[in-house]
Amino acid sequence: MGVRLKIPKNHVRAASLMVRERLIEGEEKNVVAKSGLIAHGRGEAFDYLIGEETTPAALFATRAAAAALLLASRPVISVNGNAAALVPGEMVRLSDSVPAPLEVNLFYRSRDRELAVKEALVAAGAKQVLGVGRAASARIPELFSERRKVDPRGIHSADVVLVPLEDGDRTMALKRMGKFVIAIDLNPLSRTAQTADITIVDNIIRALPNLVSAVNELKCQDRSALRGMLESFVNRKNLSSMLIHIRNRLSRLAEEQ
Ligand code: PTJ
């Protein structure tokens, strides 16, 4: 067990430090991969550039994602270590609200980690978790990482898949299988962000509660209204808005120096 950090509440970076502590704790429990800590650092850097807040473009993508999940015939929520450590309760709430099953899908897959991620979801209230052990018996073609192992009842037969903090290869492989992919990724330039049908460029910590609220709000809309929302969303345009947001913010900050 590593040294626990006592974070003073008035520390300027208290919220960010607490998130780090959750990930470190997750790593100690085998939920988070060591690489997940590195991935978080990359995410933090982009969040810093974005301004650590949800932009209008990110909110637009979140609402389009909610519409896609509600319109889907077989939506599935893919869960990795970082997501299970940071937003387990919101993952379960989203799964209940859509409804859409939760499936464990790990880049660094081991029996211990599968069970640890499942346990984190069950502790947060999940009644069923797909993709654990022999249940991940189907394969994503042309994908050679452990992420290729999927549940035939889940990702394998899904039409819409939500993939938080994903690697580019699987996003591309899912697209080749004809799936509609929704990604959550703070890096608007990552292969995942560029390949997905909808990319929510926001911190998963803010994006997931927003997505749950959007699903609950849009649930009562008729399908044609949801389809209209989806049709008005163009991922390339939204990613471009995010890059322009970063550029403008950096220009402003540079002028203030
Ligand atoms: O739990 P596992 O075994 O499935 O492994 C998970 C990681 C994250 C280690 C694995 O998927 C991985 O290596 O991912 P990458 O290729 O490093 O990509 C992670 C992406 O997520 C990067 O583009 C980061 O900017 C982004 N990211 C990191 N933290 C957050 C984030 N996006 C949204 N919210 C975050 N908190």
Boltz pocket constraint, residues with backbone or C-beta under 6 A from the ligand:
constraints:
  - pocket:
      binder: B
      contacts: [[A, 31], [A, 32], [A, 33], [A, 35], [A, 36], [A, 37], [A, 38], [A, 39], [A, 40], [A, 41], [A, 42], [A, 43], [A, 44], [A, 46], [A, 80], [A, 81], [A, 82], [A, 105], [A, 106], [A, 107], [A, 108], [A, 109], [A, 164], [A, 165], [A, 166], [A, 167], [A, 168], [A, 184], [A, 185], [A, 186], [A, 187], [A, 190], [A, 202], [A, 203], [A, 204], [A, 205]]
      max_distance: 6.0
